[in-house]
Amino acid sequence: MCGGGGGSSNEEARQEADERHQENMDLQRESMAEQKRQFEVTRAENRRRYEEQKAIAEAAPPPPPEETAGVATPAIESLRIRGAGRKNYITGPVQATGRSTRNRRVSGASLHIS
């Protein structure tokens, strides 16, 4: 009755657990390094945007318009549809009765089948 063979499996299990632990630690270090890299990239981008916005805010205002300059009109005014074209655009073609020619749902009572 020797009893000397039982300790090796515990040693192997401990060694495997240590290896898994080391792999997990390596993955965690790699993940933290990537997070740090992304943080630095974001920080640099935010810094660049801040400097750009600061320069815009501190810039001199634009010169006043010339005396001969006309009144500016909004760009949307050029898109306005006037007259009959506007009516057609909003409601569709208009019949002589003033009713829209769009298809309306036909009730079953008014259907005549020949």
The first five atom37 places (N, CA, C, CB, O) and aatype in JSON, in Angstrom:
{
  "aatype": [12, 4, 7, 7, 7, 7, 7, 15, 15, 2, 6, 6, 0, 1, 5, 6, 0, 3, 6, 1, 8, 5, 6, 2, 12, 3, 10, 5, 1, 6, 15, 12, 0, 6, 5, 11, 1, 5, 13, 6, 19, 16, 1, 0, 6, 2, 1, 1, 1, 18, 6, 6, 5, 11, 0, 9, 0, 6, 0, 0, 14, 14, 14, 14, 14, 6, 6, 16, 0, 7, 19, 0, 16, 14, 0, 9, 6, 15, 10, 1, 9, 1, 7, 0, 7, 1, 11, 2, 18, 9, 16, 7, 14, 19, 5, 0, 16, 7, 1, 15, 16, 1, 2, 1, 1, 19, 15, 7, 0, 15, 10, 8, 9, 15],
  "atom_mask": [
    [1, 1, 1, 1, 1],
    [1, 1, 1, 1, 1],
    [1, 1, 1, 0, 1],
    [1, 1, 1, 0, 1],
    [1, 1, 1, 0, 1],
    [1, 1, 1, 0, 1],
    [1, 1, 1, 0, 1],
    [1, 1, 1, 1, 1],
    [1, 1, 1, 1, 1],
    [1, 1, 1, 1, 1],
    [1, 1, 1, 1, 1],
    [1, 1, 1, 1, 1],
    [1, 1, 1, 1, 1],
    [1, 1, 1, 1, 1],
    [1, 1, 1, 1, 1],
    [1, 1, 1, 1, 1],
    [1, 1, 1, 1, 1],
    [1, 1, 1, 1, 1],
    [1, 1, 1, 1, 1],
    [1, 1, 1, 1, 1],
    [1, 1, 1, 1, 1],
    [1, 1, 1, 1, 1],
    [1, 1, 1, 1, 1],
    [1, 1, 1, 1, 1],
    [1, 1, 1, 1, 1],
    [1, 1, 1, 1, 1],
    [1, 1, 1, 1, 1],
    [1, 1, 1, 1, 1],
    [1, 1, 1, 1, 1],
    [1, 1, 1, 1, 1],
    [1, 1, 1, 1, 1],
    [1, 1, 1, 1, 1],
    [1, 1, 1, 1, 1],
    [1, 1, 1, 1, 1],
    [1, 1, 1, 1, 1],
    [1, 1, 1, 1, 1],
    [1, 1, 1, 1, 1],
    [1, 1, 1, 1, 1],
    [1, 1, 1, 1, 1],
    [1, 1, 1, 1, 1],
    [1, 1, 1, 1, 1],
    [1, 1, 1, 1, 1],
    [1, 1, 1, 1, 1],
    [1, 1, 1, 1, 1],
    [1, 1, 1, 1, 1],
    [1, 1, 1, 1, 1],
    [1, 1, 1, 1, 1],
    [1, 1, 1, 1, 1],
    [1, 1, 1, 1, 1],
    [1, 1, 1, 1, 1],
    [1, 1, 1, 1, 1],
    [1, 1, 1, 1, 1],
    [1, 1, 1, 1, 1],
    [1, 1, 1, 1, 1],
    [1, 1, 1, 1, 1],
    [1, 1, 1, 1, 1],
    [1, 1, 1, 1, 1],
    [1, 1, 1, 1, 1],
    [1, 1, 1, 1, 1],
    [1, 1, 1, 1, 1],
    [1, 1, 1, 1, 1],
    [1, 1, 1, 1, 1],
    [1, 1, 1, 1, 1],
    [1, 1, 1, 1, 1],
    [1, 1, 1, 1, 1],
    [1, 1, 1, 1, 1],
    [1, 1, 1, 1, 1],
    [1, 1, 1, 1, 1],
    [1, 1, 1, 1, 1],
    [1, 1, 1, 0, 1],
    [1, 1, 1, 1, 1],
    [1, 1, 1, 1, 1],
    [1, 1, 1, 1, 1],
    [1, 1, 1, 1, 1],
    [1, 1, 1, 1, 1],
    [1, 1, 1, 1, 1],
    [1, 1, 1, 1, 1],
    [1, 1, 1, 1, 1],
    [1, 1, 1, 1, 1],
    [1, 1, 1, 1, 1],
    [1, 1, 1, 1, 1],
    [1, 1, 1, 1, 1],
    [1, 1, 1, 0, 1],
    [1, 1, 1, 1, 1],
    [1, 1, 1, 0, 1],
    [1, 1, 1, 1, 1],
    [1, 1, 1, 1, 1],
    [1, 1, 1, 1, 1],
    [1, 1, 1, 1, 1],
    [1, 1, 1, 1, 1],
    [1, 1, 1, 1, 1],
    [1, 1, 1, 0, 1],
    [1, 1, 1, 1, 1],
    [1, 1, 1, 1, 1],
    [1, 1, 1, 1, 1],
    [1, 1, 1, 1, 1],
    [1, 1, 1, 1, 1],
    [1, 1, 1, 0, 1],
    [1, 1, 1, 1, 1],
    [1, 1, 1, 1, 1],
    [1, 1, 1, 1, 1],
    [1, 1, 1, 1, 1],
    [1, 1, 1, 1, 1],
    [1, 1, 1, 1, 1],
    [1, 1, 1, 1, 1],
    [1, 1, 1, 1, 1],
    [1, 1, 1, 1, 1],
    [1, 1, 1, 0, 1],
    [1, 1, 1, 1, 1],
    [1, 1, 1, 1, 1],
    [1, 1, 1, 1, 1],
    [1, 1, 1, 1, 1],
    [1, 1, 1, 1, 1],
    [1, 1, 1, 1, 1]
  ],
  "atom_positions": [
    [[0.81, -1.16, 0.0], [0.0, 0.0, 0.0], [0.86, 1.23, 0.0], [-0.93, 0.0, 1.17], [1.29, 1.76, 1.03]],
    [[1.06, 1.61, -1.1], [1.99, 2.7, -1.3], [1.3, 4.05, -1.23], [2.7, 2.55, -2.62], [1.69, 4.88, -0.42]],
    [[0.27, 4.3, -2.07], [-0.49, 5.54, -2.0], [0.22, 6.74, -2.58], [0.0, 0.0, 0.0], [-0.13, 7.87, -2.23]],
    [[1.18, 6.55, -3.42], [1.93, 7.69, -3.95], [1.41, 8.22, -5.27], [0.0, 0.0, 0.0], [1.92, 9.24, -5.73]],
    [[0.4, 7.6, -5.91], [-0.04, 8.02, -7.24], [-1.17, 9.03, -7.24], [0.0, 0.0, 0.0], [-1.5, 9.52, -8.32]],
    [[-1.77, 9.37, -6.15], [-2.94, 10.24, -6.12], [-2.65, 11.71, -6.3], [0.0, 0.0, 0.0], [-3.55, 12.44, -6.69]],
    [[-1.49, 12.19, -6.04], [-1.18, 13.61, -6.07], [-0.96, 14.18, -7.45], [0.0, 0.0, 0.0], [-1.03, 15.4, -7.6]],
    [[-0.71, 13.39, -8.45], [-0.36, 13.9, -9.77], [-1.57, 14.53, -10.47], [0.21, 12.78, -10.63], [-1.39, 15.51, -11.19]],
    [[-2.77, 14.0, -10.29], [-3.92, 14.59, -10.97], [-4.26, 15.96, -10.4], [-5.13, 13.65, -10.87], [-4.67, 16.85, -11.14]],
    [[-4.09, 16.15, -9.12], [-4.3, 17.47, -8.52], [-3.28, 18.47, -9.05], [-4.2, 17.38, -6.99], [-3.61, 19.63, -9.28]],
    [[-2.09, 18.02, -9.23], [-1.02, 18.89, -9.76], [-1.34, 19.28, -11.2], [0.36, 18.17, -9.68], [-1.14, 20.43, -11.59]],
    [[-1.83, 18.32, -12.0], [-2.18, 18.61, -13.4], [-3.36, 19.6, -13.47], [-2.54, 17.3, -14.15], [-3.35, 20.53, -14.27]],
    [[-4.35, 19.38, -12.63], [-5.52, 20.27, -12.62], [-5.1, 21.68, -12.23], [-6.6, 19.75, -11.65], [-5.57, 22.66, -12.81]],
    [[-4.22, 21.8, -11.24], [-3.74, 23.12, -10.81], [-2.95, 23.79, -11.93], [-2.87, 22.99, -9.54], [-3.07, 24.99, -12.15]],
    [[-2.13, 23.0, -12.61], [-1.34, 23.55, -13.71], [-2.25, 24.03, -14.85], [-0.33, 22.51, -14.22], [-2.01, 25.09, -15.42]],
    [[-3.29, 23.24, -15.19], [-4.23, 23.65, -16.24], [-4.99, 24.91, -15.84], [-5.22, 22.51, -16.54], [-5.22, 25.79, -16.66]],
    [[-5.38, 24.99, -14.58], [-6.07, 26.18, -14.09], [-5.15, 27.39, -14.16], [-6.56, 25.97, -12.65], [-5.6, 28.49, -14.51]],
    [[-3.88, 27.22, -13.84], [-2.93, 28.33, -13.94], [-2.76, 28.79, -15.39], [-1.56, 27.9, -13.36], [-2.65, 29.98, -15.66]],
    [[-2.74, 27.83, -16.31], [-2.6, 28.18, -17.73], [-3.84, 28.96, -18.22], [-2.41, 26.9, -18.59], [-3.7, 29.97, -18.91]],
    [[-5.05, 28.47, -17.85], [-6.27, 29.18, -18.22], [-6.28, 30.59, -17.62], [-7.51, 28.39, -17.77], [-6.67, 31.56, -18.27]],
    [[-5.85, 30.66, -16.37], [-5.79, 31.97, -15.71], [-4.84, 32.91, -16.46], [-5.34, 31.82, -14.23], [-5.15, 34.08, -16.65]],
    [[-3.71, 32.39, -16.87], [-2.72, 33.2, -17.59], [-3.28, 33.65, -18.94], [-1.4, 32.42, -17.79], [-3.08, 34.79, -19.35]],
    [[-4.0, 32.74, -19.64], [-4.61, 33.11, -20.92], [-5.66, 34.21, -20.72], [-5.25, 31.88, -21.58], [-5.73, 35.16, -21.5]],
    [[-6.46, 34.05, -19.67], [-7.47, 35.07, -19.38], [-6.83, 36.41, -19.05], [-8.36, 34.62, -18.23], [-7.31, 37.46, -19.47]],
    [[-5.76, 36.38, -18.3], [-5.05, 37.62, -17.97], [-4.46, 38.27, -19.22], [-3.92, 37.35, -16.94], [-4.51, 39.49, -19.37]],
    [[-3.92, 37.45, -20.13], [-3.38, 37.98, -21.38], [-4.48, 38.64, -22.22], [-2.7, 36.86, -22.19], [-4.29, 39.71, -22.78]],
    [[-5.66, 37.97, -22.29], [-6.78, 38.54, -23.03], [-7.24, 39.85, -22.4], [-7.95, 37.54, -23.09], [-7.55, 40.81, -23.1]],
    [[-7.27, 39.88, -21.08], [-7.69, 41.1, -20.38], [-6.69, 42.23, -20.63], [-7.82, 40.84, -18.87], [-7.1, 43.37, -20.85]],
    [[-5.41, 41.94, -20.61], [-4.39, 42.96, -20.9], [-4.54, 43.49, -22.32], [-2.97, 42.39, -20.7], [-4.45, 44.7, -22.56]],
    [[-4.78, 42.56, -23.26], [-4.96, 42.97, -24.66], [-6.2, 43.84, -24.82], [-5.05, 41.72, -25.57], [-6.18, 44.84, -25.53]],
    [[-7.28, 43.47, -24.15], [-8.52, 44.25, -24.21], [-8.31, 45.63, -23.61], [-9.65, 43.51, -23.47], [-8.78, 46.63, -24.17]],
    [[-7.63, 45.7, -22.5], [-7.37, 47.01, -21.86], [-6.48, 47.88, -22.73], [-6.72, 46.81, -20.47], [-6.66, 49.09, -22.8]],
    [[-5.5, 47.25, -23.4], [-4.63, 48.02, -24.3], [-5.44, 48.58, -25.47], [-3.47, 47.13, -24.82], [-5.22, 49.72, -25.88]],
    [[-6.37, 47.78, -26.01], [-7.2, 48.26, -27.11], [-8.12, 49.39, -26.64], [-8.04, 47.11, -27.7], [-8.3, 50.38, -27.35]],
    [[-8.7, 49.25, -25.45], [-9.54, 50.32, -24.9], [-8.74, 51.6, -24.71], [-10.15, 49.88, -23.56], [-9.24, 52.69, -24.99]],
    [[-7.53, 51.47, -24.25], [-6.68, 52.65, -24.06], [-6.36, 53.31, -25.4], [-5.37, 52.27, -23.33], [-6.37, 54.53, -25.52]],
    [[-6.09, 52.48, -26.42], [-5.79, 53.01, -27.74], [-7.01, 53.76, -28.29], [-5.38, 51.87, -28.71], [-6.87, 54.86, -28.82]],
    [[-8.2, 53.16, -28.15], [-9.42, 53.82, -28.62], [-9.68, 55.11, -27.85], [-10.62, 52.87, -28.5], [-10.12, 56.11, -28.43]],
    [[-9.42, 55.1, -26.56], [-9.58, 56.31, -25.75], [-8.66, 57.42, -26.25], [-9.29, 56.01, -24.27], [-9.08, 58.57, -26.37]],
    [[-7.42, 57.07, -26.54], [-6.47, 58.08, -27.02], [-6.88, 58.64, -28.38], [-5.06, 57.48, -27.11], [-6.74, 59.83, -28.63]],
    [[-7.39, 57.77, -29.26], [-7.85, 58.22, -30.58], [-9.03, 59.18, -30.4], [-8.26, 57.01, -31.47], [-9.06, 60.24, -31.02]],
    [[-9.99, 58.8, -29.56], [-11.16, 59.64, -29.31], [-10.75, 60.96, -28.66], [-12.17, 58.91, -28.42], [-11.26, 62.01, -29.02]],
    [[-9.84, 60.89, -27.74], [-9.36, 62.09, -27.06], [-8.7, 63.05, -28.04], [-8.39, 61.72, -25.94], [-8.92, 64.26, -27.99]],
    [[-7.87, 62.5, -28.93], [-7.2, 63.34, -29.93], [-8.22, 63.98, -30.87], [-6.17, 62.52, -30.73], [-8.09, 65.14, -31.24]],
    [[-9.24, 63.2, -31.27], [-10.27, 63.73, -32.16], [-11.07, 64.83, -31.46], [-11.22, 62.6, -32.63], [-11.36, 65.87, -32.07]],
    [[-11.44, 64.62, -30.21], [-12.17, 65.64, -29.45], [-11.33, 66.9, -29.28], [-12.58, 65.09, -28.07], [-11.85, 68.01, -29.38]],
    [[-10.07, 66.73, -29.04], [-9.16, 67.87, -28.88], [-9.08, 68.68, -30.17], [-7.75, 67.39, -28.46], [-9.12, 69.91, -30.16]],
    [[-8.97, 67.95, -31.3], [-8.89, 68.61, -32.6], [-10.18, 69.4, -32.87], [-8.64, 67.58, -33.73], [-10.13, 70.55, -33.3]],
    [[-11.35, 68.76, -32.59], [-12.63, 69.45, -32.79], [-12.75, 70.67, -31.89], [-13.79, 68.49, -32.53], [-13.26, 71.71, -32.32]],
    [[-12.29, 70.54, -30.65], [-12.35, 71.66, -29.71], [-11.52, 72.83, -30.23], [-11.85, 71.23, -28.31], [-11.97, 73.98, -30.22]],
    [[-10.32, 72.53, -30.68], [-9.44, 73.6, -31.19], [-10.06, 74.27, -32.42], [-8.04, 73.03, -31.54], [-9.99, 75.49, -32.58]],
    [[-10.68, 73.46, -33.3], [-11.31, 74.0, -34.5], [-12.49, 74.9, -34.14], [-11.78, 72.85, -35.42], [-12.64, 75.99, -34.69]],
    [[-13.33, 74.44, -33.21], [-14.49, 75.24, -32.81], [-14.06, 76.5, -32.06], [-15.43, 74.4, -31.94], [-14.69, 77.55, -32.19]],
    [[-13.0, 76.39, -31.28], [-12.49, 77.56, -30.55], [-11.99, 78.61, -31.54], [-11.36, 77.15, -29.58], [-12.22, 79.81, -31.37]],
    [[-11.28, 78.15, -32.59], [-10.77, 79.08, -33.6], [-11.93, 79.77, -34.33], [-9.86, 78.34, -34.61], [-11.85, 80.96, -34.63]],
    [[-13.0, 79.03, -34.62], [-14.16, 79.62, -35.29], [-14.82, 80.65, -34.38], [-15.17, 78.53, -35.69], [-15.21, 81.73, -34.83]],
    [[-14.95, 80.3, -33.09], [-15.62, 81.2, -32.14], [-14.83, 82.49, -31.94], [-15.82, 80.5, -30.81], [-15.42, 83.55, -31.73]],
    [[-13.52, 82.4, -31.99], [-12.68, 83.57, -31.74], [-12.35, 84.35, -33.01], [-11.4, 83.15, -31.07], [-11.69, 85.39, -32.94]],
    [[-12.8, 83.85, -34.17], [-12.48, 84.52, -35.44], [-13.24, 85.85, -35.52], [-12.84, 83.6, -36.65], [-14.28, 86.04, -34.88]],
    [[-12.7, 86.73, -36.31], [-13.34, 88.04, -36.52], [-14.64, 87.84, -37.28], [-12.39, 89.01, -37.3], [-14.75, 86.92, -38.1]],
    [[-15.64, 88.67, -37.02], [-16.91, 88.53, -37.74], [-16.73, 88.87, -39.22], [-17.99, 89.44, -37.12], [-15.78, 89.57, -39.59]],
    [[-17.61, 88.39, -40.06], [-17.49, 88.7, -41.48], [-17.72, 90.19, -41.72], [-18.48, 87.86, -42.32], [-18.38, 90.85, -40.92]],
    [[-17.19, 90.71, -42.8], [-17.39, 92.14, -43.08], [-18.86, 92.42, -43.38], [-16.5, 92.59, -44.28], [-19.59, 91.53, -43.83]],
    [[-19.3, 93.65, -43.14], [-20.7, 93.99, -43.44], [-20.94, 93.96, -44.95], [-21.07, 95.39, -42.86], [-19.99, 94.1, -45.72]],
    [[-22.19, 93.78, -45.37], [-22.46, 93.73, -46.81], [-22.19, 95.09, -47.46], [-23.92, 93.3, -47.07], [-22.24, 96.13, -46.8]],
    [[-21.92, 95.07, -48.71], [-21.67, 96.3, -49.47], [-22.96, 97.12, -49.53], [-21.16, 95.98, -50.91], [-24.05, 96.57, -49.41]],
    [[-22.83, 98.41, -49.71], [-23.98, 99.31, -49.82], [-24.85, 98.96, -51.02], [-23.51, 100.76, -49.92], [-26.06, 99.17, -50.99]],
    [[-24.22, 98.43, -52.06], [-24.96, 98.13, -53.29], [-25.6, 96.74, -53.26], [-24.03, 98.23, -54.48], [-26.28, 96.36, -54.21]],
    [[-25.41, 96.01, -52.2], [-25.96, 94.65, -52.12], [-27.47, 94.71, -51.97], [-25.34, 93.87, -50.93], [-28.01, 95.57, -51.26]],
    [[-28.17, 93.79, -52.64], [-29.62, 93.72, -52.56], [-30.04, 92.95, -51.31], [0.0, 0.0, 0.0], [-29.19, 92.5, -50.53]],
    [[-31.32, 92.81, -51.13], [-31.84, 92.07, -49.99], [-31.79, 90.59, -50.32], [-33.29, 92.52, -49.63], [-32.21, 90.17, -51.4]],
    [[-31.29, 89.82, -49.4], [-31.21, 88.37, -49.62], [-32.59, 87.75, -49.44], [-30.2, 87.73, -48.64], [-33.34, 88.12, -48.54]],
    [[-32.93, 86.81, -50.32], [-34.2, 86.09, -50.17], [-33.88, 84.65, -49.79], [-35.05, 86.15, -51.5], [-32.87, 84.1, -50.22]],
    [[-34.73, 84.05, -48.99], [-34.48, 82.66, -48.62], [-34.49, 81.75, -49.85], [-35.51, 82.18, -47.59], [-35.24, 81.99, -50.79]],
    [[-33.68, 80.73, -49.83], [-33.59, 79.81, -50.96], [-34.92, 79.08, -51.16], [-32.46, 78.81, -50.75], [-35.25, 78.71, -52.29]],
    [[-35.67, 78.86, -50.11], [-36.92, 78.12, -50.22], [-37.94, 78.88, -51.05], [-37.48, 77.83, -48.84], [-38.83, 78.26, -51.64]],
    [[-37.84, 80.21, -51.12], [-38.77, 81.01, -51.92], [-38.73, 80.61, -53.39], [-38.46, 82.5, -51.77], [-39.74, 80.67, -54.09]],
    [[-37.57, 80.21, -53.86], [-37.45, 79.83, -55.27], [-38.16, 78.51, -55.55], [-35.99, 79.74, -55.67], [-38.41, 78.19, -56.72]],
    [[-38.48, 77.74, -54.53], [-39.14, 76.45, -54.72], [-40.66, 76.55, -54.58], [-38.61, 75.45, -53.72], [-41.35, 75.56, -54.83]],
    [[-41.17, 77.68, -54.21], [-42.61, 77.83, -53.99], [-43.36, 77.64, -55.32], [-42.92, 79.23, -53.37], [-42.96, 78.18, -56.35]],
    [[-44.43, 76.87, -55.27], [-45.24, 76.61, -56.46], [-46.41, 77.59, -56.43], [-45.74, 75.12, -56.53], [-47.14, 77.65, -55.44]],
    [[-46.6, 78.34, -57.51], [-47.62, 79.37, -57.53], [-48.77, 78.98, -58.47], [-47.01, 80.71, -57.95], [-48.6, 78.16, -59.38]],
    [[-49.93, 79.56, -58.24], [-51.07, 79.45, -59.16], [-51.61, 78.04, -59.26], [0.0, 0.0, 0.0], [-51.62, 77.29, -58.29]],
    [[-52.08, 77.69, -60.49], [-52.73, 76.41, -60.72], [-51.75, 75.25, -60.49], [-53.29, 76.34, -62.15], [-52.15, 74.17, -60.07]],
    [[-50.49, 75.49, -60.75], [-49.49, 74.44, -60.54], [-49.46, 74.0, -59.08], [0.0, 0.0, 0.0], [-49.27, 72.83, -58.78]],
    [[-49.64, 74.95, -58.19], [-49.64, 74.64, -56.76], [-50.84, 73.78, -56.41], [-49.63, 75.93, -55.92], [-50.72, 72.81, -55.66]],
    [[-52.01, 74.13, -56.96], [-53.22, 73.36, -56.68], [-53.04, 71.92, -57.14], [-54.44, 73.99, -57.36], [-53.38, 70.98, -56.42]],
    [[-52.5, 71.75, -58.34], [-52.27, 70.41, -58.86], [-51.26, 69.66, -58.0], [-51.78, 70.48, -60.32], [-51.39, 68.45, -57.79]],
    [[-50.3, 70.35, -57.51], [-49.28, 69.7, -56.69], [-49.85, 69.23, -55.37], [-48.11, 70.66, -56.44], [-49.52, 68.14, -54.9]],
    [[-50.71, 70.02, -54.74], [-51.24, 69.69, -53.42], [-52.36, 68.66, -53.5], [-51.75, 70.95, -52.74], [-52.33, 67.69, -52.75]],
    [[-53.35, 68.84, -54.38], [-54.53, 67.98, -54.37], [-54.66, 67.08, -55.58], [-55.75, 68.82, -54.26], [-55.6, 66.29, -55.62]],
    [[-53.81, 67.15, -56.52], [-53.94, 66.37, -57.73], [-54.73, 67.16, -58.76], [0.0, 0.0, 0.0], [-55.17, 68.27, -58.46]],
    [[-54.93, 66.63, -59.94], [-55.67, 67.36, -60.98], [-57.09, 67.67, -60.52], [-55.71, 66.55, -62.29], [-57.72, 66.84, -59.86]],
    [[-57.6, 68.84, -60.85], [-58.92, 69.26, -60.41], [-59.88, 69.19, -61.59], [-58.88, 70.7, -59.81], [-59.57, 69.67, -62.68]],
    [[-61.07, 68.56, -61.38], [-62.08, 68.47, -62.42], [-62.85, 69.8, -62.48], [-63.06, 67.28, -62.17], [-62.63, 70.69, -61.67]],
    [[-63.73, 69.9, -63.44], [-64.52, 71.11, -63.6], [-65.4, 71.36, -62.38], [-65.38, 71.03, -64.86], [-65.75, 72.5, -62.08]],
    [[-65.77, 70.29, -61.67], [-66.63, 70.45, -60.5], [-65.84, 70.9, -59.28], [-67.35, 69.14, -60.19], [-66.42, 71.21, -58.24]],
    [[-64.52, 70.94, -59.41], [-63.69, 71.34, -58.28], [-63.32, 70.18, -57.37], [0.0, 0.0, 0.0], [-62.68, 70.37, -56.34]],
    [[-63.73, 68.96, -57.75], [-63.41, 67.79, -56.94], [-62.15, 67.13, -57.46], [-64.58, 66.79, -56.93], [-61.86, 67.18, -58.66]],
    [[-61.42, 66.54, -56.61], [-60.17, 65.88, -56.98], [-60.48, 64.64, -57.81], [-59.34, 65.5, -55.73], [-61.51, 64.0, -57.59]],
    [[-59.62, 64.3, -58.76], [-59.82, 63.11, -59.6], [-59.16, 61.88, -59.01], [-59.28, 63.36, -60.99], [-59.1, 60.85, -59.67]],
    [[-58.68, 61.97, -57.81], [-58.06, 60.79, -57.19], [-59.11, 59.7, -57.01], [-57.42, 61.16, -55.83], [-60.29, 59.99, -56.82]],
    [[-58.67, 58.48, -57.08], [-59.59, 57.36, -56.93], [-60.16, 57.34, -55.52], [-58.89, 56.02, -57.24], [-59.43, 57.52, -54.54]],
    [[-61.44, 57.14, -55.44], [-62.08, 57.02, -54.14], [-62.58, 55.6, -54.01], [-63.24, 58.05, -53.97], [-62.83, 54.93, -55.01]],
    [[-62.73, 55.15, -52.8], [-63.23, 53.8, -52.57], [-64.68, 53.74, -52.99], [-63.06, 53.37, -51.09], [-65.48, 54.61, -52.63]],
    [[-65.01, 52.73, -53.74], [-66.37, 52.58, -54.25], [-67.11, 51.63, -53.31], [-66.38, 52.04, -55.73], [-66.63, 50.55, -53.01]],
    [[-68.3, 52.05, -52.85], [-69.07, 51.19, -51.95], [-69.7, 50.06, -52.75], [-70.15, 52.0, -51.21], [-69.91, 50.19, -53.95]],
    [[-70.0, 48.97, -52.09], [-70.57, 47.81, -52.74], [-71.93, 48.07, -53.33], [0.0, 0.0, 0.0], [-72.29, 47.43, -54.32]],
    [[-72.7, 48.97, -52.76], [-74.06, 49.25, -53.23], [-74.05, 49.94, -54.59], [-74.8, 50.11, -52.22], [-75.02, 49.82, -55.34]],
    [[-73.01, 50.65, -54.91], [-73.0, 51.39, -56.16], [-72.38, 50.61, -57.3], [-72.26, 52.68, -55.97], [-72.29, 51.13, -58.41]],
    [[-71.95, 49.38, -57.07], [-71.34, 48.59, -58.15], [-72.44, 47.98, -59.0], [-70.41, 47.47, -57.57], [-73.39, 47.41, -58.46]],
    [[-72.33, 48.1, -60.28], [-73.27, 47.5, -61.22], [-72.51, 46.5, -62.06], [-73.97, 48.58, -62.11], [-71.61, 46.87, -62.81]],
    [[-72.87, 45.23, -61.95], [-72.19, 44.2, -62.71], [-73.09, 43.8, -63.87], [-71.83, 42.98, -61.81], [-74.25, 43.44, -63.66]],
    [[-72.55, 43.85, -65.1], [-73.36, 43.49, -66.25], [-73.0, 42.11, -66.74], [-73.2, 44.51, -67.37], [-73.58, 41.63, -67.71]]
  ]
}
